[in-house]
Amino acid sequence: MIKRKLGRTGLEVTPLGYGSMGLRGPRTWGVRVVEDHDAERFLNLVLDSGINFIDTSPDYGVSEERIGRFISQRRDEFYLATKCGCAYTQREDHLEIDHVWQRDVIQKNIETSLRRLKTDYVDVLQFHGGDAKTLQDQGLIDLLMQFRQEGIVRYLGVSSTLPKLPDLIELGVFDTFQIPYSCLAPEHHDWITRAAEGGAGIILRGGIAHGGPDAEIQRPALNEIWNRARLDQILPQGMSRAELILRYTLTHPHCHTTIVGTCDPTHLAENLAAVERGPLPTDLYQEIRAQVAAVNAS
Ligand SMILES: NC(=O)c1ccc[n+]([C@@H]2O[C@H](COP(=O)([O-])OP(=O)(O)OC[C@H]3O[C@@H](n4cnc5c(N)ncnc54)[C@H](OP(=O)(O)O)[C@@H]3O)[C@@H](O)[C@H]2O)c1
């Protein structure tokens, strides 16, 4: 797979990355549970496919632990991004999650992540949300800088959305931004550009919009946008809806990688094939963009 430079980190990442939230395991949230042996096979398949960027988080159940157990021996084949600011409590039948902007929480997060991931360093440590003022006032950006000096973190990132995103970009301290984006949820389009123009690497999440109307687990709000924008009418023959959505995301001029989450080998193969077909033709991209914008303006 061709690679793209993740902004000023200089890391050469595959445009299709892997979001490992789906590997979170039992007693977390959602209806689908991936068993250990399938997780092991799937994580190795991700690397065998050439994907070199994996996103996880301390509050994704057993996701970090599985990455550590099943692919840490292949650590030199992939870049690893995890998160911090995560407080979580295992309840009887679910994982209770909160985000807390305190030094002790962040310190505990990185220690736990390194232990679970069976690694000495993470490539990107991302605040799992947070606003610019709090992160600064609590000394948390300085703390991440300290981690960098210690060699346990290579680059500083943040996962964010509007309305917090602009102030975070303004700080000018983040090497990467993780931002949700797809043709069905395009509201961060210009902010992605703004962050990239400041030199940051761009990690897009939600880049396949959960598969859109092709999804196994349907998302009515996304389907409604698809239908109202009449995207079936401009879907080229032979192209799946998921392919159109993914290739649209990859066509954003500043998409460096999109961390699609899947636990289905067939979907993984389809997504890899979609990446190989490259960005969408300009006229199709513009038509989709205009039709969705018209829906959102109405
Ligand atoms: N606040 C944050 O920082 C935050 C929040 C959410 C997510 N994330 C990160 O972003 C990653 C991705 O986010 P996401 O899971 O919300 O969004 P996503 O990648 O757009 O959607 C994942 C869903 O898409 C389905 N899918 C993938 N390829 C498909 C295909 N070819 N055809 C049909 N369905 C397909 C998957 O189902 P199958 O398993 O059936 O393929 C899965 O249910 C997460 O894993 C996580 O790493 C971060």
The ligand as a Tripos MOL2 file, in Angstrom:
@<TRIPOS>MOLECULE
LIG
   48    52     1     0     0
SMALL
NO_CHARGES

@<TRIPOS>ATOM
      1 N1        -13.4060    9.6970   20.6800 N.am      1 LIG1
      2 C1        -12.5370    8.9150   20.0510 C.2       1 LIG1
      3 O1        -11.3520    9.1250   20.1260 O.2       1 LIG1
      4 C2        -13.0480    7.7730   19.2200 C.ar      1 LIG1
      5 C3        -14.4220    7.5010   19.1580 C.ar      1 LIG1
      6 C4        -14.8400    6.4490   18.3550 C.ar      1 LIG1
      7 C5        -13.9020    5.7090   17.6330 C.ar      1 LIG1
      8 N2        -12.5730    5.9680   17.7330 N.ar      1 LIG1
      9 C6        -11.5590    5.1880   16.9770 C.3       1 LIG1
     10 O2        -11.9540    5.1560   15.6100 O.3       1 LIG1
     11 C7        -12.0830    3.8040   15.1620 C.3       1 LIG1
     12 C8        -13.1770    3.7020   14.1200 C.3       1 LIG1
     13 O3        -14.3550    4.2850   14.6250 O.3       1 LIG1
     14 P1        -15.8100    3.6860   14.4630 P.3       1 LIG1
     15 O4        -15.7720    2.2150   14.6780 O.co2     1 LIG1
     16 O5        -16.6770    4.5310   15.3180 O.co2     1 LIG1
     17 O6        -16.1730    4.0230   12.9460 O.3       1 LIG1
     18 P2        -16.0280    3.2630   11.5520 P.3       1 LIG1
     19 O7        -14.6520    2.7460   11.3660 O.co2     1 LIG1
     20 O8        -16.5840    4.1950   10.5340 O.co2     1 LIG1
     21 O9        -17.0610    2.0710   11.6510 O.3       1 LIG1
     22 C9        -16.7490    0.7890   12.0670 C.3       1 LIG1
     23 C10       -17.8980   -0.1070   11.6400 C.3       1 LIG1
     24 O10       -17.8980   -0.1590   10.2100 O.3       1 LIG1
     25 C11       -18.1570   -1.4900    9.7850 C.3       1 LIG1
     26 N3        -17.4480   -1.7150    8.5160 N.ar      1 LIG1
     27 C12       -16.1120   -1.5770    8.2780 C.ar      1 LIG1
     28 N4        -15.8430   -1.8710    6.9920 N.ar      1 LIG1
     29 C13       -17.0240   -2.1890    6.4030 C.ar      1 LIG1
     30 C14       -17.4070   -2.5700    5.0880 C.ar      1 LIG1
     31 N5        -16.5170   -2.6940    4.1060 N.pl3     1 LIG1
     32 N6        -18.7240   -2.8200    4.8330 N.ar      1 LIG1
     33 C15       -19.6450   -2.6950    5.8170 C.ar      1 LIG1
     34 N7        -19.3570   -2.3490    7.0910 N.ar      1 LIG1
     35 C16       -18.0560   -2.0900    7.3750 C.ar      1 LIG1
     36 C17       -17.6190   -2.3730   10.8930 C.3       1 LIG1
     37 O11       -18.3630   -3.5570   11.0010 O.3       1 LIG1
     38 P3        -17.6550   -4.9880   10.7000 P.3       1 LIG1
     39 O12       -16.8530   -5.3320   11.9020 O.co2     1 LIG1
     40 O13       -18.8560   -5.8520   10.4820 O.co2     1 LIG1
     41 O14       -16.8310   -4.8270    9.4640 O.co2     1 LIG1
     42 C18       -17.8060   -1.5250   12.1620 C.3       1 LIG1
     43 O15       -19.0230   -1.8290   12.7960 O.3       1 LIG1
     44 C19       -12.3390    3.0170   16.4500 C.3       1 LIG1
     45 O16       -12.0090    1.6460   16.3260 O.3       1 LIG1
     46 C20       -11.4370    3.7290   17.4160 C.3       1 LIG1
     47 O17       -10.1070    3.2870   17.2570 O.3       1 LIG1
     48 C21       -12.1300    7.0130   18.5070 C.ar      1 LIG1
@<TRIPOS>BOND
     1     1     2 1
     2     2     3 2
     3     2     4 1
     4     4     5 ar
     5     4    48 ar
     6     5     6 ar
     7     6     7 ar
     8     7     8 ar
     9     8     9 1
    10     8    48 ar
    11     9    10 1
    12     9    46 1
    13    10    11 1
    14    11    12 1
    15    11    44 1
    16    12    13 1
    17    13    14 1
    18    14    15 2
    19    14    16 1
    20    14    17 1
    21    17    18 1
    22    18    19 2
    23    18    20 1
    24    18    21 1
    25    21    22 1
    26    22    23 1
    27    23    24 1
    28    23    42 1
    29    24    25 1
    30    25    26 1
    31    25    36 1
    32    26    27 ar
    33    26    35 ar
    34    27    28 ar
    35    28    29 ar
    36    29    30 ar
    37    29    35 ar
    38    30    31 1
    39    30    32 ar
    40    32    33 ar
    41    33    34 ar
    42    34    35 ar
    43    36    37 1
    44    36    42 1
    45    37    38 1
    46    38    39 2
    47    38    40 1
    48    38    41 1
    49    42    43 1
    50    44    45 1
    51    44    46 1
    52    46    47 1
@<TRIPOS>SUBSTRUCTURE
     1 LIG1         1 GROUP 0 **** ****
